């Protein structure tokens, strides 16, 4: 897809990971994950949102289904921390190099710890932001974790 390159897709290409890009027209508003689900006609359990939290003061990425919330206590425990809170949007954007609503767990400017909710492992492929609003990447969850240098843990609250 010409013109669709992002640091996330460049990283996947360099690592020779199989992936498929899915684009849709971003309509505005802040429900980015649900917008992707609706626009692409996907099961919300397979579409993951990327959230940046501060765990004991260190930025950490939690990747959870769009129909779930990030369990901050579980995220902290998954990385050996004690206390977590959502990061300021400006801090998340600065560290990742992406804008809110388009933050990908892949190809971030600063390498942050990444924890993907273990529910992802139950699917052949999952979707997450490819690094731009209106652009999703579909890939195997094991590839997502491997390329992000992350881990699986139960971090979603429904």
C-alpha angles and dihedrals in degrees: 000000000000115000093018098102118131132161087263095055092042090054092049091049092048090050090047093235119162110242141152125216121220119190131190136171110273105223099193129255127095106270091096098157095047089046089057091048092051097041095047097036094237136155105260090222089066096048114082129199123212115228126182119214135175110239110192086337096309120112112244131177123231118192113198137160113277090240092058138065126238111255099220094194091053091047091052091049091048091060096038095258134132109213133028136182132172112274122242110265092237091053092049092049093047094049097044100036090228132105121246110274090031101056110134124198085225131073097011120173092237117033106242128183108268126205119185119199109255091234087078090069090067093068131073088223136007134194129232136159114293090207103279135071108263095025124099129180121214116206143141111286091231089056091049091054094042096049093043090049087234142134138232119245138150100265103141124100119197 
